[in-house]
Amino acid sequence: MDKRDLSTIFRERLKLLLTRSDLNQSAFASAVGIDRSALSQLMSGASTRLPRAETLLNIAAEFKVSLDWLLGLSQDEGVTGEIRESLEIEEAPDGFDRTLLAKWFAEAAGTKIRYVPAGIPDLLRTHALVDYEANITNRSRLAQASETQYRIEYNRRPETDMEVCMPRHTLEIFARGLGVWDRFPAADRQQQLAHMATLLDDLYPTFRLFLYDGRMRYSIPLTIFGPYRAAIYVGDMYVVLNATQPVQALTRHFDNLIRAADINPHEAAAFARNLAGMSFASGSA
C-alpha cells in the first residue's frame, strides 16, 4: 500500500477512535502516552509519517483494536476476532434502521461516502414515489420510507461528506414518464423533480450530485463507505467487499465517473428544475 494511503487510513481511524471515546483531545492523547500537540499533528494530515511503534501499540491496546485495522491492512477491528472474509453477501431485508447498511453508514460518518444509485437516489424521493416504487417492486413501503428518512437525517449531520454519481439519462427518462415510471403521473413526476431540486440546494455542499453521460460510462449500483468497505447492490442483497485493494479499485472507478460528469453539483438543482417543466409538458401518464 502507498505510504500516503496508509497515513490517510490511519488518520481516519484515529479520528474514529477519538469520536467513539467521548474524550477531548488532551485526555485522548494522555491515554495513549503522547502530548496533545503530537496528537494534533497526527490528525492534521500535514505529514505522511506514522507515529512510533510504541504509540501505535498503545493506541491499539487502549482502545482494543488490532494494529492491522488501525493501519488499514484489515477490516477486522477486533484484536482476537475471527479474520473477516474479504467478500460477503448480505441480504437487504426490510427495516432499514436495523440493517447492516445503516450500521455501515454510521461507521463511515466523518469519511467520504460515494454512492451510485439504482434509480432516483433514496433520500431525494417523495412519499408519492416511495409508494409507487413499493407497489411495483412488492417491497415494504414503510421500509423504503424509513430508508429515505434515515438518509436525509444522515446527510444533515455536519460531518457528512457524500458524493452521488449517476447517469443523466435516468432523470431524463423519469421526467418523460418512461420505463418503470410509465404509470407515475406527470404531476407527481414534476413534484418529485422539484422536491429533488430543493433538497439538492438544501444539502449542498455536504451532499453533491454529479450526472454523467450514460452512453460514455457505465456503473452498477454501489456504495463505498470511506476506506472501509464497498457494497454492490444486486437486487435483494449486497455483495460486500471488505479488503482494502478492491475498495480502492472501486473508489478509482467512482472517481472516473465524476471526471466524466457533464452536470456538476452546483448545476444539479437547476437541471432538476428544468426537467420538472419537461415532465409537466409531457402530459399525465
C-alpha positions in Angstrom: 0.0 0.0 0.0 1.2 3.5 -0.8 2.6 5.3 2.3 0.1 8.2 1.7 -2.8 5.8 1.6 -1.6 4.2 4.8 -1.3 7.5 6.5 -4.7 8.6 5.4 -6.4 5.4 6.6 -4.6 5.6 10.0 -5.7 9.2 10.4 -9.3 8.4 9.7 -9.3 5.5 12.1 -7.6 7.6 14.8 -10.4 10.2 14.4 -13.0 7.4 14.6 -11.5 6.2 17.9 -11.4 9.7 19.2 -15.1 10.2 18.4 -16.0 6.9 20.0 -14.1 7.6 23.1 -16.0 10.7 24.1 -12.7 12.1 25.3 -11.3 15.5 24.5 -8.0 15.6 22.6 -5.9 16.2 25.7 -7.4 13.2 27.6 -7.2 11.0 24.5 -3.5 11.9 24.0 -2.8 11.2 27.6 -4.4 7.8 27.4 -2.1 6.7 24.6 1.1 8.3 26.1 1.6 11.3 23.8 1.0 15.1 24.3 -1.8 17.0 22.6 0.4 18.7 20.1 1.7 15.3 18.8 -1.9 14.1 18.5 -2.9 17.3 16.6 -0.1 16.7 14.1 -1.2 13.0 13.6 -4.7 14.1 12.9 -3.9 17.1 10.7 -2.7 15.2 7.7 0.3 17.6 7.3 2.7 14.7 7.1 2.5 11.1 5.8 4.7 10.0 8.7 3.2 7.4 11.1 3.7 7.5 14.9 6.3 5.4 16.6 5.6 1.7 17.0 5.2 2.3 20.7 2.5 4.8 20.2 0.7 2.5 17.7 0.8 -0.3 20.2 -0.5 2.0 22.9 -3.5 3.1 20.8 -4.3 -0.5 19.8 -4.1 -1.7 23.4 -6.0 1.2 25.0 -8.9 1.0 22.6 -8.8 -2.8 22.0 -8.4 -2.7 18.2 -5.9 -4.6 16.1 -2.8 -3.0 14.6 -3.8 -4.3 11.2 -7.2 -2.5 11.4 -5.6 0.7 12.7 -3.2 0.8 9.7 -5.9 -0.2 7.2 -4.5 -3.6 6.5 -7.6 -5.4 7.7 -11.3 -4.6 8.1 -11.5 -6.7 11.2 -11.4 -4.3 14.1 -11.1 -6.8 17.0 -7.8 -8.0 18.3 -8.9 -11.6 18.8 -11.8 -11.7 16.4 -12.0 -14.1 13.5 -10.5 -13.0 10.2 -13.2 -11.3 8.2 -13.9 -12.6 4.8 -12.8 -10.2 2.0 -16.2 -10.8 0.2 -19.5 -11.3 1.9 -23.1 -11.5 0.7 -25.7 -9.7 2.9 -29.5 -9.8 2.4 -31.3 -6.4 2.1 -34.3 -7.0 4.5 -37.0 -4.6 5.4 -36.4 -2.2 8.3 -33.5 -0.1 7.1 -32.5 1.2 10.6 -31.9 -2.4 11.7 -29.8 -3.5 8.7 -26.0 -3.7 8.3 -26.3 -1.0 5.7 -27.4 1.5 8.3 -24.5 0.3 10.6 -22.0 0.9 7.7 -23.3 4.4 7.2 -22.9 5.1 10.9 -19.3 3.7 11.0 -18.3 5.7 8.0 -19.5 9.0 9.5 -16.8 11.6 9.0 -15.4 10.0 5.9 -16.4 10.4 2.3 -19.2 8.1 1.1 -19.6 7.5 -2.6 -22.9 6.4 -4.0 -24.1 5.2 -7.4 -27.9 4.7 -7.1 -30.0 2.1 -9.0 -32.6 4.8 -9.8 -33.7 8.1 -8.1 -31.4 8.5 -5.1 -33.3 7.2 -2.0 -33.0 10.4 0.1 -34.3 12.5 -2.7 -37.6 10.6 -3.2 -41.1 12.0 -2.4 -43.6 9.9 -0.5 -45.5 9.5 -3.8 -42.5 8.0 -5.5 -41.8 5.8 -2.5 -45.4 4.4 -2.6 -45.3 3.9 -6.4 -42.0 2.0 -6.3 -43.0 0.0 -3.3 -46.1 -1.2 -5.2 -44.3 -2.2 -8.4 -41.5 -4.0 -6.6 -43.6 -5.6 -3.8 -41.2 -4.1 -1.2 -42.4 -2.7 2.1 -43.4 0.9 1.7 -42.6 1.5 5.4 -39.1 0.1 4.9 -38.4 2.3 1.9 -39.8 5.4 3.7 -37.6 4.6 6.7 -34.5 4.3 4.4 -35.4 7.7 2.8 -35.8 9.4 6.1 -32.6 7.9 7.6 -30.6 9.1 4.7 -32.0 12.6 4.9 -31.2 12.8 8.6 -27.7 11.3 8.0 -26.9 13.9 5.3 -27.9 16.8 7.6 -25.2 15.8 10.0 -22.3 18.4 9.9 -19.6 15.7 9.4 -21.3 14.2 6.4 -19.5 14.1 3.1 -21.4 12.3 0.3 -20.8 12.2 -3.4 -23.5 10.7 -5.7 -22.9 10.0 -9.3 -25.5 8.7 -11.7 -26.4 8.7 -15.4 -28.1 11.9 -16.6 -30.5 9.9 -18.7 -32.0 8.2 -15.6 -33.5 11.6 -14.7 -34.4 12.4 -18.3 -36.3 9.1 -18.6 -38.0 9.7 -15.3 -39.1 13.2 -16.4 -40.7 11.7 -19.6 -42.5 9.0 -17.7 -40.7 6.2 -19.5 -39.5 2.8 -18.3 -40.6 1.7 -14.8 -42.1 5.2 -14.3 -44.6 4.9 -17.2 -47.6 4.9 -14.8 -46.3 7.5 -12.5 -48.5 10.6 -13.1 -46.9 13.7 -14.7 -47.9 15.9 -11.7 -46.2 13.6 -9.3 -43.1 13.5 -11.5 -43.0 17.3 -11.6 -43.3 17.4 -7.8 -40.6 14.8 -7.4 -38.1 16.7 -9.5 -39.0 20.0 -7.7 -38.5 18.2 -4.4 -35.2 16.9 -5.6 -34.0 20.3 -6.6 -35.0 21.8 -3.2 -33.1 19.1 -1.3 -30.0 19.4 -3.6 -29.9 23.1 -2.8 -30.5 22.5 0.9 -27.9 19.7 1.4 -25.2 21.2 -0.8 -22.2 21.1 -0.4 -22.1 18.1 2.0 -24.3 16.2 -0.5 -23.1 16.6 -4.1 -24.8 15.1 -7.1 -22.8 14.5 -10.3 -24.5 13.5 -13.6 -22.6 11.8 -16.4 -23.5 10.7 -19.9 -24.6 7.1 -19.7 -23.5 6.4 -23.2 -19.9 7.1 -22.3 -19.7 5.5 -18.9 -21.4 2.6 -17.1 -21.6 1.6 -13.4 -23.5 -0.9 -11.3 -25.3 0.5 -8.2 -22.8 0.6 -5.3 -21.9 2.5 -2.1 -18.4 3.0 -0.9 -18.1 3.6 2.8 -14.9 5.7 3.2 -11.9 3.4 3.1 -13.7 0.6 5.0 -15.9 -1.4 2.6 -18.0 -1.2 -0.6 -21.5 -2.7 -1.0 -22.6 -3.6 -4.5 -26.4 -3.7 -4.9 -27.7 -6.8 -6.8 -31.4 -6.6 -6.1 -32.4 -8.1 -2.7 -28.9 -8.4 -1.5 -25.5 -6.8 -1.4 -22.1 -8.1 -2.4 -19.8 -6.6 0.3 -16.1 -6.1 -0.3 -14.0 -5.6 2.8 -10.5 -5.9 1.6 -8.5 -2.6 1.0 -7.5 -3.2 -2.6 -10.9 -3.8 -4.1 -12.4 -0.9 -2.1 -9.6 1.3 -3.6 -10.3 0.0 -7.1 -14.0 0.8 -6.8 -13.1 4.2 -5.5 -11.0 4.9 -8.6 -13.9 3.7 -10.7 -16.2 6.2 -9.0 -13.7 9.0 -9.4 -13.6 8.3 -13.1 -17.4 8.6 -13.3 -17.0 12.0 -11.6 -14.4 13.1 -14.2 -16.9 12.2 -16.9 -19.7 14.2 -15.4 -21.2 16.9 -17.6 -23.6 18.2 -14.8 -21.7 19.2 -11.7 -23.2 19.6 -8.2 -23.7 23.4 -8.4 -25.7 22.8 -11.6 -27.7 19.7 -10.5 -30.6 21.6 -8.8 -31.2 23.8 -11.8 -31.1 20.7 -14.1 -33.8 19.0 -12.0 -36.0 22.1 -12.1 -35.7 22.3 -15.9 -36.7 18.6 -16.0 -39.7 19.4 -13.8 -41.1 21.6 -16.6 -40.4 18.9 -19.1 -42.3 16.3 -17.0 -45.4 18.5 -16.8 -45.3 19.3 -20.5 -45.2 15.6 -21.4 -48.7 15.0 -20.1 -50.2 13.0 -17.3 -49.3 9.3 -17.8 
